[in-house]
């Protein structure tokens, strides 16, 4: 369960900013409606909320904040293969408009894992600092705390790294860390190496330990929940493959489309891969080029999708290319969306309101507010739609504003809850926001 992320010196973010779903207890009904989990820290009750909406003018830094999630995810997924700067697919960039030329970008993410062990919940934190010029990792650590009845335990360190030296090692994982230190760690995340570059059969004792399980929990949350784009490849191809192989997923999509009035009755998916392979075989390319193209085509299968619309009990097929942009956007993001709901992870969406009617946006977010079987999925969306500023739907702590200081060009982050004078019952949040009372709107002259 996502708790918070802290970012510093990353694109338009200069000073340390925090996006928080972890807040002090509040008795407001909308706050409790959106509370997923409660715990105590120093005998004070705290709550994890189900999500947040980011508001801000264009170029205020919303996308930069969400890009930090994607950067952390890519480091976990791929950095175990990095040996030099050119291996990086996406890179950080430090803040440019300051005389203090600090080149180190810093990140910290915290999660809570309910039922980590029998009758034991934990809170764990991962930190990463990387030089945005050399792309050398400067610091990295993974720690966790046990969640006791009235407070949190002292932090337990799994590993702490300074440049290419692991300064602290969990006793149960020493053999793993000794192996890792023998490699060139300059651009590699230790977390990435622990998850992707370890012979789990050989290190069976180590990988069965609670310390390694924490790393696995972290990897699951980041890998699945920190995606800010739909897919690495063609998203509709991935959607076609999913509905072709998973009838339950297909039924959920059709039910949701019906609920949202998209008027699609069914899907038809045709695998076009064999036809494409046949065309390549008939082409005049060299045998070597043909072989490469055929291998790539078979690996990345191609599908033709058509929808079915029923009028007067007659089924009319329609090519997916003829469907609206809003329909295609929903289908493209549907795998991540339903994956978040079913597997209780984070769903992230930039420009969430783009191509969706307001009622569709509300319907999608309602699935996180009113979750089935007390599940604990979460969302972070960036939006320009003020109609979502509804005190009956979201708590003040969930409304996050991002504003770029005109003089320093730095992105600032603050929440509606910081405006103590604003109430749930006696203020129109939409009007106050559009009037500029909260900031985070463009200064149009």
N, C-alpha and C positions, 0 to 999 in steps of 0.2 A: 504494500500500500504506500503510495507516494506521500511524503511529508513536506519536503521543501527542496528548493535548489537555490544555491548562492553562486553568483557570477561576478567576476571582477576583471576589468581590463580586456574586454572582448568586444571588438567593433565599436559601436556607439556607447557601450557600457564602460565607464571609467571607474568610478567608485563602486564599492561592493554593493550589489543589490540582491534582494531575496524575494523569490516568489514562494509564498507560504500557503499550504493547505492545513497547517497545524496551528491552532489558535486556542487561547484561553476560553474556558467555558462561557457561554452566553445563553441566557434563558429565553431569548427571543424565539418565537415559534418557528420562524423561517430558518433560523440557525439550527435548531434541533431537528427540523425536517431534513436538513442536508448533512447531518452528522452521521458518519459511518462508524466511528470508533472513538472510545474515550479511554483515557489513562491518567495517571497521576505522576507529576514531577514535583518533588519537594512539597508533597501534600496538596498541590494545587491541581485542580482538574483541567485537563486539556482535551481537545477534540480534533479529530481529523475530518475534514469536510470532503464532499464528493467532487468538488471541482472549482474552477475559477474562470471568469470571463475577462479578457484583456481589452481595454479601450485605449485609444490614443489616435492622434492625428497621423496622417501619412508621414513616413520617415521618422517616426518618434522612437522606434527601436523595438516594436513588437516582434517583428520577424527575427531580429538579431537575438532576442531573448529565446525564442523558440529554436533558433538555429543552434544554440548551445546544447539543447537536448540531442539534436542530430549529431553534433560533433562528438559528444560523449559516447553515444551509441556506436558510431563508426570506430572510435578508438577501441572500444571493447570488442567489436566484431572483427576488426581487421588488423589492428596494430601489431599483433604477434607475428605478422609477416613482414613488417617494415624493417628495412635495414638502412635506408637513406631517405633524404627529404623527398625525393621524387616519388616515393612509394605512397605518399599521402593522397587520398582521393579528395578529402575536404580538409581545410586547414583553418586554424584560428587566425585572428588578426588583432593586434593590440590597438588601443585607443590612440589616435593620431594627433589630436588637437591639444597637446600638452607639452610644456617644456621639459617635464619629467619623462624621459623616454624609457619608461618601464616596458619591457617587451614580454613579460610573463603574464599569460592569461591563466586565471585561477577558477576552479569549479569545485563545488561541494554539493552532493546530493544525499538526502536522508530518506530512509524508508522505514516502515514498520512491518514486521512479519508476524501476524497473529498465528498462534499454534505452531511456532517454530519447532518446539519440542512439546511433549506432553505437559499441559498446564503451564507452558512457558511462552510468552511473547517477547520479542526483542525489537529494539530500534537500532538500525545500523547506518553508518555514514561512510561514504566514499569520497575522497578528495584527490584532486589532480591539478598539478600546475605544470604548464608547458611553455617553453620559449617560442613565441609566435614567429620568430625570425629563423632560428636554427632548427625548430621543431624537435628540440631535445627535451625530454621529460625531466623536470627539475625536482618535483616532489610527487609522492603518491602514497595514499594510506587507506586502509580499511579497518574500521573499528566497530564494535557493537556494545550495546548496553542491555542488560536484562531488565524487563519491566516488572518491578516488584509491586506489592500491594499499594503502597503510598508514594513511591518514588522510583527513580531509575538507578540501576547499579552504577558503579564506576566503569569507565570504558575499558573494554577488553580489546587489545590490539591483535589483529590478525597479521598485518604487516605494515611497516612504515619504511618508505624508501626516500633516499636523498640522492638525486642524480642516478648513477649506476650502482649504488650501494644500498643494500637492504639493511637498514640500521636496527630494525626490530622484526623478529620472526616469531610467530606463534609456535610453541613447542611441538604441537602435533603436525605442523607442516614444514619443519626444518628441512627434511629431505627434499621436498619440492623446491623450496627456495634455494637450496644449495645447487640444485640442477639449473634453476633459472639464472643464477648469478654467473654461471659458466658461459652464458651466451651474451651476445652484444645487445644490451638492453636500452641503448641510447634513445631509440624512438619507439620502443615497445612498452605497452602498458603491462604491468605485472598481472593485473586482473585478467587481461586478454590472454596472457600466457597460461595462467592458472586454468582457465576454462577451455582453451582451444589447443594448447600445445603440451599437454600432459598425457602420458600413457596411464590411463586410469586403471588398467588391469595390473600394471607393475606397481603403481602406487595405491593399491586398493585400500590399505590401512589408512593412509593419509586422506584419501578422498571420501572415506566413510566418516570422517571426524566432523564435529559440529562446526569447526572453523571453516572447513571447506564448504560445508552446506551453506554457510552465510554467503560465501562468494557465489555459489550457485543461485541462491535467492536473488542476490543483487543482479547477476547476469540475466536472469529471467525477466526481471522488472525493466531493466534498461533495454534489452534486446527487443522485447515485444512492445513496451510502452513508450519508448522514446522516439518513435517514428513520427516525423513531421510531414513527410510526403507519403503518397499512397503506396508506391512500390518502387523498387530499384529499376524495374523494366516497364513493360507495357501493362498498365493496370487493368484494362479491360480483358486482356489475355488472361491475367491471373484470375479475374472474376469468372471468366468463362470456364476455366479449368476447375475452379472451386464448385460452381453449381453443377458441373458435369460429374464430379466425383462425390458430392456431398448433398444428398437429397434433403437432409434436415436444414442445411444452410439455404438451399433453394426455396424451401417452404417458408422460412423466416423472411427472406427477401420479398417473396410474393405477398405475404401477409402484411408486411410493413408498407409495401407499395400500395396495397389496397387501402390500408388505414390512412395513408397520406394522399390518396386520390390521384395516383399516377396513371391509373387506367390500364395497367399491364396485367394481362391474364396469365401469361406463361412465357417461358423462354425456350428457344430452340438453339442448340449448340452443335455446330458441325466442325469436326477436326479436319483442317485443311492441310495438315503437315505432309501427308503422303502425296497429295497433289503437287505441293511445292517441291518436294524431293524429286518427283517425276519430271517436273519442269527443269530442275537443275541438271538432271541426268541428260536431258535432251539439248542442253545449252552447249555452246562452242567453247567453253572454258577449258583450261588444261585439267588433266586428271587430278593434280594436286589441289587446285582451286576448288574443283567440284567436291572433292573429299572434305575439304574444310567447310564449305558451305552446307553440305549435307549433314555433317556432324553438328554444326551450330543450329541448323533448322530443327533437327530431331531433338536437340537439347531444349531449345526454346520453341515449343510447339505453338502452332498458329491455329486460331479458331475463328469461325464466322458465327456471329451471334445475331439472332433475329428475335423480335418480341411478337407476342400474339395479343391482338386486341379483339374483343368479342362485341359485335354489334348485331342485334336481333338474332342471337344464337348462332351467328356465323363467325368463324375464326378467321381473322385477317392478319397475315404475317407482315411485319415491318422490319426493315433492316435497322440495326442499331444506329447506323449513321444518320438515320432520319429522326431519331429520338431527340428530345430537348437536351440542352447542355446541363440543366438541372438534374434530369434523369441520369445522364451519364456520370455526373459528379457523384450522385448518390451511390450508383453501382460501383464506381471505382473505389470509393472509400468504405464500402459496406463490409469488406473482410476485416479491416482494422476496427471498424465500429462494433461489429458483433463479437469480434475476438475480445475486445475490451470488456464488453458486458458479460460474456460467458466466463472469461478467465480472470476477471477481477484485476485488470491492469489499467493503465492510463491511456486515454484517447486524446491525441493532440491534433488540432486543426487550425491552420492559419487561414485568414479570410473565410471564416466559417459561413458568413452570411452570403458570400458570393454565389449567385445562381440559385439560391434557395429562397422561397417565399418565407415570410416571417412565421407563418403557422407551421411550416415544415421544420424550421429551426427550433421552434418551441417543442414540437413533437419529438424531435431527436433528443433534446436535452431532458425532456420529461422521462425518458427511459433511464436516465441516470438518477433522477430525483426519486422516481418510484420504481425501484429495482425489484425484480422477482426473487423470492427465496432469500431475502436479506443479503444479497450479494453486495460486493464492495468495489465496483468499478468506479473510475474517476475520469474527469475530463479537464482539459485546459484548452480553451478556444480564444482566438483573437477575432474581434468583430467590430464593425462600424454601425451595427444596428441598435439604436437607442431603445427600441421597443422591448428589448430583452431586459431592460432595467426595471424589473418588476419585483417590488418588495414582498409579494406573495410567493414568488418563485425562488429568489436567491437572497442570501444573507448579505449584509453590508461587507463582511469580510471576504466574500467571493467576488466582489466587483473590484477589479484591479485597474488602475490607471497608469499609463506610461506616457511620460512627457519629456520632450527634449528641451533642455535649457537653451534659450536663444543665444546667450552670451558664451557659454562654455561648450555647447554642442554635445553635452552628455545626456544620456537617458536616465530619467529618474522614475522610480517605481513607488507607488503608494496606493492605499486602498480606501474605499468609501468609508470604512469603519474609523478612519482617522478624522473624519468630519463629525465630531461628537454631537454637533447641533442638529444633524440630519437624522430624522426619525423614520420609522416604518409607516406610521399612520398619518402623519401630518405634513408630509412633503411629497411632492411629485418629483421623483428622481430623474425622469426623462427631461422635464423642463429645466431643472437645475443644471443638468449636464449640458444640454444644448445652449443654455445661457452662459456657459463658461464658468459656472460657480465652482466646479471641481478641477478646472484646467483640463489638460489632455485633449483639447480641441484645437484645430488649426486657427491661427490668427489671420483671418482673411480681411484685408483692408479694402 
